[in-house]
């Protein structure tokens, strides 16, 4: 039942992203999805997912987790685009906002899901909040730059 709620939240974020951006931005979603696939498959040995996360793609990697990377990236970048126009240096503001918004969405979700035992870490230091904040900031920089690059290719701006 909780898995259905998570899918509904994802769907709400996707629809809200369209509203914030004024158009669909598949490149943003693909950037997050590609990064999520790379991360989950490369570091699969670092954590174990609960069966409550729903259908899996590979071993215990849930489909919901993979699409969650893209959904959160899309939502964060759509809001970032909207807010960055209000700054003198929108490119720099966009980078900072991308990272801040992605982290603001991801870190509470990480803490909640970990606390509810939807996943467990195989290495104790991974549950350290400082490590998680650094991880989300670094991941957001890579993911958002990839998403923006893919979107510019889709838009034909490169």
Protein Blocks (a to p, Z undefined) as FASTA:
>chain_A
ZZmmmmmmmmmmmmmmmmmnopacfklmmmmmmmmmmmmmmmmmmpccdfklopafbhja
cfklmmmmmmmmmmmmmmmmmmmmmpmblmlmmmmmmmmmmmmmmmmmmmmmmmnopacc
fbfklmpmklmmmmmmmmmmmmmmmmmmmmmmmnopZZ
